[in-house]
Amino acid sequence: MKRIRLDRLSSQLLSTAPPRPASNSTRICRPTRTSRLQTPLYCQTRWQATASEAVLEDLKYEEPPPEEPTESRRISLPSPPPERAVYSAKLAALHARLSLSSKIPLQTLARALIDPSADAHPRYNNANLAFVGAALLQYHTSEFLITRYPRLPMAILFAAMKGYSGVPALHQIARAWGVEAAAAPGEEVDPGLLQFSHDKPTVMMNKWGYVRAESKELLKYKWRRGMSSRVLYDDAFGEMVSRQPKEQEAEKTELEVSDARNKKNLIVEDPEKNAHANFVRAVIGAIYLYCGRDTAKSFVKAHVLSRKLDIENLFEFKLPTRELARLCARENFEAPVARLLSETGRLSRTPVFVVGIYSGRDKLGEGAGPSLDAARISAAINTLKSWYLYSPGDVGQPSDTFAEDATPWKPAYVDIGEIIS
């Protein structure tokens, strides 16, 4: 039997490979007895640092600055979003009350209710629509008055245009439509309410006209303005265009106009009436945009020109007898003569005299008064009114010839003008 050495036996059974140094990451598995119902083996990772303690002491750890808490604040819109218009019952009722076409969406009608003082963005307010509507409204009003009353003086024509398409008249029309105003503009407001601001300036639609060089003196000393200059320099209603304080400050500081808004003529006397008037103009502009020229004209006739305006009370004569004499001389009539037609109670407390104005054998007019002079003046005034309020009836208007199959235009009769006294 051969003897086996123990040192050889130990070298054969034990591995002679040199031990490896520990790495930074060493997996240590914990063997456990697991059954089918227990969880499997899990491994644990331990990080070991191989650097020396001196190197670790030299390292300086800088803590990151604390993060500032960010609060998600949502900026509120100055006006309701357009997509809410389809859910507004008030807006749908207003659309049906005005008998608007289905071509006009509710979003456009909701935009017409937003004044520039509530939302300054030109794509979300009614400034553009109101400007188009104001031009159409004044055009149809002027042609209606000139063709219906061709002898109206220019001063009365300006007053009549303001009576039909001015701010007070359009405010009454909007109130008659049942338009309600919101207490304050905002995103949460019902789109069917009129939105404007009393504190912020708004935009005036009468942008044509020139500022006179002597505008300050005209306001200070009450100088007289001639009718020719009113036609040339003033606005559509014959009112003087004056410089506003904001415009003067802008000229001094040379500020630029921004936000696609005209900073001139932003101050208005009554923001509520101006907002209602802009809404009516914007509705007319929307009808013209979606339905065409003829539909817009029919709407203006039905809602604006159908209103009763007493033009007779707009006249005011200073020297009616002299003006009547000059009118007869211009028209080659015989000189007017006042004749007493009848009287009663000459010696009583309340006498009444009836005087007639004659030009040759033609009776031009008559009037009554408590005295002979008052009756003569009243007769002269009635004669002038009967001349200026002459109407040929319903005649063709220039806008009637815009259609393709329209009849040829026949020039309407227009008088040469009023008497310059």
C-alpha positions as CSV (number, residue, x, y, z in Angstrom):
1,M,0.0,0.0,0.0
2,K,1.3,3.4,-1.0
3,R,1.2,6.3,1.5
4,I,-0.5,9.5,0.4
5,R,1.0,12.8,1.7
6,L,-1.5,15.2,3.3
7,D,0.0,18.4,1.8
8,R,-0.6,17.1,-1.7
9,L,-4.2,16.1,-0.8
10,S,-4.8,19.6,0.5
11,S,-3.4,21.2,-2.7
12,Q,-5.5,19.1,-4.9
13,L,-8.8,19.8,-3.1
14,L,-8.3,23.6,-2.5
15,S,-8.0,26.1,-5.3
16,T,-4.7,27.8,-5.7
17,A,-5.9,30.8,-7.7
18,P,-5.0,34.1,-6.0
19,P,-7.9,36.1,-4.5
20,R,-9.3,39.0,-6.5
21,P,-9.7,42.4,-4.9
22,A,-13.1,43.6,-4.0
23,S,-14.8,45.7,-6.6
24,N,-16.8,48.8,-6.0
25,S,-20.0,46.8,-6.3
26,T,-20.2,43.4,-4.7
27,R,-23.3,41.3,-4.8
28,I,-23.9,39.4,-1.6
29,C,-26.7,36.8,-1.9
30,R,-28.3,35.5,1.2
31,P,-29.2,31.8,0.7
32,T,-32.5,31.0,2.4
33,R,-34.6,28.0,2.4
34,T,-37.6,28.7,0.2
35,S,-40.5,26.7,-0.6
36,R,-43.1,27.0,-3.4
37,L,-45.2,29.4,-1.4
38,Q,-42.3,31.7,-0.4
39,T,-40.6,34.4,-2.4
40,P,-37.4,33.6,-4.3
41,L,-33.9,34.6,-3.4
42,Y,-33.2,38.3,-3.4
43,C,-29.9,39.9,-3.8
44,Q,-28.6,43.0,-2.0
45,T,-26.1,45.4,-3.5
46,R,-23.6,47.2,-1.3
47,W,-21.4,49.9,-2.5
48,Q,-17.9,50.0,-1.1
49,A,-15.6,52.9,-1.4
50,T,-12.0,52.1,-2.4
51,A,-10.7,55.7,-2.0
52,S,-8.8,56.7,1.1
53,E,-10.3,58.7,3.9
54,A,-7.9,61.6,3.2
55,V,-9.3,62.0,-0.3
56,L,-12.8,61.8,0.9
57,E,-12.1,64.6,3.4
58,D,-10.8,66.9,0.6
59,L,-14.0,66.6,-1.3
60,K,-16.6,69.3,-0.6
61,Y,-20.2,68.5,-1.2
62,E,-22.3,71.5,-2.2
63,E,-26.0,71.2,-1.6
64,P,-28.2,72.3,-4.5
65,P,-30.2,75.5,-3.9
66,P,-33.8,74.8,-2.6
67,E,-36.3,74.8,-5.4
68,E,-38.7,77.7,-5.3
69,P,-42.3,76.5,-5.1
70,T,-44.0,77.2,-8.4
71,E,-47.7,78.0,-8.2
72,S,-49.6,77.3,-11.3
73,R,-51.6,80.5,-11.7
74,R,-54.0,80.6,-14.7
75,I,-54.4,84.1,-16.2
76,S,-58.1,85.0,-16.5
77,L,-59.3,86.1,-19.9
78,P,-60.9,89.6,-20.3
79,S,-63.9,88.2,-22.1
80,P,-65.7,84.9,-22.4
81,P,-64.0,82.4,-24.8
82,P,-65.8,82.0,-28.2
83,E,-66.6,78.3,-27.6
84,R,-68.9,79.1,-24.8
85,A,-71.3,81.0,-27.1
86,V,-73.1,77.9,-28.3
87,Y,-74.1,77.1,-24.7
88,S,-75.6,80.5,-23.9
89,A,-79.4,80.6,-23.8
90,K,-79.5,84.4,-23.8
91,L,-77.4,84.6,-26.9
92,A,-79.6,82.1,-28.7
93,A,-82.7,84.0,-27.7
94,L,-81.2,87.3,-29.0
95,H,-80.3,85.6,-32.2
96,A,-83.9,84.4,-32.7
97,R,-85.4,87.7,-31.5
98,L,-83.6,89.7,-34.2
99,S,-84.5,87.0,-36.8
100,L,-80.9,86.7,-37.9
101,S,-79.9,84.3,-40.6
102,S,-78.5,80.9,-39.7
103,K,-75.4,81.9,-41.6
104,I,-74.4,84.2,-38.7
105,P,-72.8,82.0,-36.0
106,L,-73.4,82.6,-32.4
107,Q,-69.7,83.2,-31.9
108,T,-70.0,86.3,-34.1
109,L,-73.0,87.6,-32.2
110,A,-71.1,87.0,-29.0
111,R,-68.2,89.0,-30.4
112,A,-70.6,91.9,-31.2
113,L,-71.4,92.1,-27.5
114,I,-67.8,92.7,-26.4
115,D,-66.9,96.4,-26.4
116,P,-63.2,97.4,-26.9
117,S,-63.2,98.7,-23.3
118,A,-63.8,95.2,-22.1
119,D,-61.3,93.4,-24.4
120,A,-58.6,95.4,-26.2
121,H,-57.7,92.6,-28.6
122,P,-59.1,93.5,-32.0
123,R,-59.9,89.8,-32.8
124,Y,-62.2,89.4,-29.9
125,N,-64.0,92.8,-29.7
126,N,-66.6,94.4,-31.9
127,A,-64.5,97.4,-33.1
128,N,-64.0,96.1,-36.7
129,L,-67.6,95.0,-37.1
130,A,-68.9,98.2,-35.6
131,F,-66.8,100.3,-38.0
132,V,-68.2,98.5,-41.0
133,G,-71.7,98.8,-39.6
134,A,-71.3,102.5,-38.9
135,A,-70.3,103.2,-42.5
136,L,-73.3,101.2,-43.8
137,L,-75.7,102.8,-41.4
138,Q,-74.7,106.4,-42.2
139,Y,-74.7,105.7,-45.9
140,H,-78.2,104.3,-46.0
141,T,-79.4,107.0,-43.6
142,S,-78.0,109.8,-45.8
143,E,-79.4,108.5,-49.0
144,F,-82.8,107.9,-47.5
145,L,-83.0,111.5,-46.2
146,I,-81.6,113.1,-49.3
147,T,-83.9,111.3,-51.7
148,R,-87.0,111.6,-49.4
149,Y,-86.5,115.3,-48.5
150,P,-84.4,116.8,-51.3
151,R,-84.7,120.4,-49.9
152,L,-83.5,119.9,-46.4
153,P,-80.9,122.4,-45.2
154,M,-77.5,120.9,-44.3
155,A,-78.0,121.7,-40.6
156,I,-81.3,119.9,-40.5
157,L,-79.8,117.0,-42.5
158,F,-77.0,116.6,-39.9
159,A,-79.5,116.7,-37.0
160,A,-81.8,114.2,-38.8
161,M,-78.9,111.8,-39.4
162,K,-78.0,112.0,-35.7
163,G,-81.7,111.4,-34.9
164,Y,-81.7,108.2,-36.9
165,S,-78.1,106.8,-36.5
166,G,-76.7,108.7,-33.6
167,V,-75.6,107.3,-30.3
168,P,-78.9,108.1,-28.4
169,A,-81.1,106.5,-31.1
170,L,-78.9,103.4,-31.4
171,H,-79.0,103.1,-27.6
172,Q,-82.8,103.0,-27.6
173,I,-82.8,100.4,-30.4
174,A,-80.4,98.1,-28.4
175,R,-82.6,98.5,-25.3
176,A,-85.7,97.7,-27.4
177,W,-83.9,94.5,-28.5
178,G,-83.7,93.4,-24.9
179,V,-79.9,93.7,-24.6
180,E,-78.7,93.5,-21.0
181,A,-75.4,94.8,-19.8
182,A,-73.1,92.9,-17.4
183,A,-72.0,94.5,-14.2
184,A,-68.3,94.0,-15.1
185,P,-66.5,92.3,-18.0
186,G,-64.7,89.0,-17.4
187,E,-64.3,85.4,-18.4
188,E,-67.1,84.1,-16.3
189,V,-69.7,86.5,-17.8
190,D,-72.5,85.0,-19.8
191,P,-71.7,85.5,-23.5
192,G,-75.2,86.8,-24.1
193,L,-74.6,90.0,-22.0
194,L,-73.2,93.3,-23.2
195,Q,-69.7,93.7,-21.8
196,F,-68.0,97.1,-21.4
197,S,-66.0,98.9,-18.8
198,H,-66.7,102.3,-17.2
199,D,-63.1,102.9,-16.2
200,K,-61.3,102.1,-19.4
201,P,-61.6,104.2,-22.5
202,T,-63.4,102.9,-25.6
203,V,-63.2,103.5,-29.3
204,M,-65.4,105.9,-31.1
205,M,-66.7,104.9,-34.5
206,N,-66.8,108.4,-36.0
207,K,-63.1,108.5,-37.0
208,W,-63.5,110.7,-40.1
209,G,-63.2,114.4,-39.9
210,Y,-60.3,116.8,-39.3
211,V,-59.2,118.7,-36.2
212,R,-59.4,122.4,-36.9
213,A,-56.3,124.5,-36.2
214,E,-58.6,126.9,-34.3
215,S,-60.5,124.3,-32.4
216,K,-59.4,125.7,-29.0
217,E,-60.5,129.2,-29.9
218,L,-63.8,127.8,-31.2
219,L,-64.5,126.2,-27.9
220,K,-63.3,129.1,-25.8
221,Y,-64.8,132.1,-27.6
222,K,-67.8,130.3,-29.2
223,W,-66.9,131.4,-32.7
224,R,-69.4,130.7,-35.4
225,R,-68.7,127.8,-37.8
226,G,-69.8,128.1,-41.4
227,M,-71.8,125.3,-43.0
228,S,-69.2,124.8,-45.7
229,S,-66.5,124.2,-43.1
230,R,-68.8,121.9,-41.2
231,V,-69.3,119.8,-44.3
232,L,-65.5,119.7,-45.0
233,Y,-63.9,119.4,-41.6
234,D,-66.5,118.0,-39.1
235,D,-67.7,114.5,-38.6
236,A,-70.7,112.7,-40.2
237,F,-73.1,114.5,-37.9
238,G,-71.7,118.0,-38.4
239,E,-70.1,118.1,-34.9
240,M,-66.6,119.5,-34.5
241,V,-63.7,117.1,-34.0
242,S,-61.7,118.4,-31.1
243,R,-58.4,117.2,-29.6
244,Q,-58.7,115.0,-26.6
245,P,-56.4,115.3,-23.6
246,K,-54.9,111.9,-24.2
247,E,-54.0,112.9,-27.8
248,Q,-52.3,116.0,-26.6
249,E,-50.2,114.1,-24.1
250,A,-49.3,111.6,-26.7
251,E,-48.0,114.4,-29.0
252,K,-45.9,115.8,-26.2
253,T,-44.3,112.5,-25.2
254,E,-44.3,111.1,-28.8
255,L,-45.8,107.8,-27.8
256,E,-46.4,105.1,-30.4
257,V,-49.8,103.5,-31.0
258,S,-49.8,99.8,-30.0
259,D,-52.3,96.9,-29.7
260,A,-53.8,97.8,-33.1
261,R,-56.0,100.4,-31.4
262,N,-56.3,104.1,-32.3
263,K,-55.5,106.1,-29.2
264,K,-57.2,109.1,-30.6
265,N,-60.8,110.0,-29.6
266,L,-61.0,107.4,-26.9
267,I,-62.9,109.5,-24.3
268,V,-66.7,109.4,-24.5
269,E,-69.3,111.1,-22.4
270,D,-71.5,108.1,-21.7
271,P,-69.7,104.7,-22.0
272,E,-73.0,102.7,-21.6
273,K,-74.8,104.4,-24.5
274,N,-71.7,104.2,-26.6
275,A,-71.4,100.5,-25.9
276,H,-75.0,99.8,-26.9
277,A,-74.6,101.9,-30.1
278,N,-71.5,99.9,-31.0
279,F,-73.4,96.7,-30.6
280,V,-76.1,97.8,-33.0
281,R,-73.4,98.8,-35.5
282,A,-71.6,95.5,-35.0
283,V,-74.7,93.5,-35.7
284,I,-75.2,95.4,-39.0
285,G,-71.6,94.8,-39.9
286,A,-71.9,91.1,-39.2
287,I,-75.0,90.9,-41.4
288,Y,-73.2,92.6,-44.2
289,L,-70.2,90.2,-43.7
290,Y,-72.2,86.9,-43.7
291,C,-75.4,87.7,-45.7
292,G,-74.5,90.5,-48.1
293,R,-75.4,94.1,-48.9
294,D,-79.1,93.6,-49.6
295,T,-79.8,91.8,-46.3
296,A,-77.9,94.5,-44.4
297,K,-80.0,97.3,-46.2
298,S,-83.2,95.5,-45.4
299,F,-82.2,95.2,-41.7
300,V,-81.3,98.9,-41.5
301,K,-84.7,99.8,-43.0
302,A,-86.6,97.5,-40.7
303,H,-84.9,98.5,-37.4
304,V,-83.5,102.0,-37.9
305,L,-85.2,103.9,-40.7
306,S,-88.7,102.7,-39.8
307,R,-88.6,104.7,-36.6
308,K,-90.6,108.0,-36.5
309,L,-88.5,111.1,-36.4
310,D,-90.3,114.5,-36.2
311,I,-88.1,116.5,-38.6
312,E,-90.5,119.5,-38.4
313,N,-89.4,120.2,-34.8
314,L,-85.7,120.4,-35.8
315,F,-86.2,123.7,-37.6
316,E,-85.3,126.9,-35.9
317,F,-85.6,130.2,-37.8
318,K,-84.2,133.5,-36.5
319,L,-85.6,135.8,-39.2
320,P,-88.2,133.8,-41.1
321,T,-89.7,136.7,-42.9
322,R,-86.4,137.8,-44.4
323,E,-85.5,134.2,-45.3
324,L,-88.9,133.8,-47.0
325,A,-88.4,137.0,-49.0
326,R,-85.0,135.8,-50.2
327,L,-86.3,132.4,-51.1
328,C,-89.0,133.9,-53.3
329,A,-86.4,136.1,-55.0
330,R,-84.2,133.1,-55.7
331,E,-87.0,131.0,-57.2
332,N,-88.3,134.0,-59.2
333,F,-91.6,134.2,-57.3
334,E,-93.4,137.4,-56.6
335,A,-92.6,139.1,-53.3
336,P,-94.5,137.5,-50.4
337,V,-97.3,139.5,-48.9
338,A,-99.0,138.8,-45.5
339,R,-102.8,139.1,-45.5
340,L,-105.2,138.9,-42.6
341,L,-107.6,136.0,-43.2
342,S,-109.7,136.0,-40.0
343,E,-109.6,137.2,-36.4
344,T,-111.5,136.8,-33.2
345,G,-111.6,138.6,-29.9
346,R,-109.5,141.6,-31.0
347,L,-110.5,143.5,-27.9
348,S,-110.6,140.5,-25.6
349,R,-108.0,139.0,-23.3
350,T,-107.0,136.2,-25.7
351,P,-107.3,137.4,-29.3
352,V,-106.5,135.0,-32.2
353,F,-105.4,136.2,-35.7
354,V,-105.0,134.1,-38.8
355,V,-102.6,135.4,-41.4
356,G,-101.8,134.0,-44.8
357,I,-98.7,134.4,-47.0
358,Y,-99.4,135.1,-50.6
359,S,-97.0,135.3,-53.6
360,G,-99.2,136.9,-56.3
361,R,-102.4,134.9,-56.3
362,D,-100.8,131.7,-54.9
363,K,-101.2,131.1,-51.2
364,L,-97.9,129.8,-49.8
365,G,-99.0,129.2,-46.2
366,E,-100.8,130.5,-43.1
367,G,-100.4,130.8,-39.4
368,A,-102.2,131.9,-36.2
369,G,-101.1,133.9,-33.3
370,P,-102.2,136.1,-30.4
371,S,-101.1,139.2,-32.3
372,L,-100.7,140.3,-35.9
373,D,-96.9,140.1,-35.8
374,A,-96.9,136.6,-34.1
375,A,-99.4,135.4,-36.7
376,R,-97.3,136.8,-39.6
377,I,-94.1,135.1,-38.2
378,S,-95.9,131.8,-37.7
379,A,-97.2,132.0,-41.3
380,A,-93.7,132.6,-42.6
381,I,-92.3,129.7,-40.6
382,N,-95.0,127.3,-41.8
383,T,-94.3,128.4,-45.4
384,L,-90.6,127.7,-45.1
385,K,-91.3,124.3,-43.5
386,S,-93.7,123.4,-46.3
387,W,-90.9,124.3,-48.8
388,Y,-88.1,122.4,-47.0
389,L,-90.1,119.3,-46.1
390,Y,-91.2,118.7,-49.7
391,S,-91.1,115.0,-50.5
392,P,-91.4,113.4,-53.9
393,G,-92.5,110.1,-52.3
394,D,-90.7,106.8,-52.5
395,V,-88.2,107.2,-55.2
396,G,-85.2,105.1,-56.2
397,Q,-82.0,105.2,-54.2
398,P,-78.5,104.8,-55.4
399,S,-78.1,101.5,-53.5
400,D,-81.0,100.0,-55.5
401,T,-78.8,99.8,-58.6
402,F,-76.1,97.6,-57.0
403,A,-77.9,94.4,-58.0
404,E,-77.1,92.8,-61.3
405,D,-80.7,92.8,-62.6
406,A,-81.5,96.3,-61.3
407,T,-83.1,99.0,-63.4
408,P,-80.9,101.8,-64.7
409,W,-80.4,104.7,-62.4
410,K,-82.6,107.8,-62.8
411,P,-81.1,110.8,-61.1
412,A,-83.1,112.0,-58.1
413,Y,-84.2,115.6,-57.6
414,V,-82.0,117.4,-55.2
415,D,-82.4,121.1,-54.4
416,I,-79.6,123.6,-54.8
417,G,-79.5,124.3,-51.0
418,E,-80.9,126.4,-48.3
419,I,-81.1,130.2,-48.1
420,I,-78.0,131.9,-46.8
421,S,-79.4,134.6,-44.5
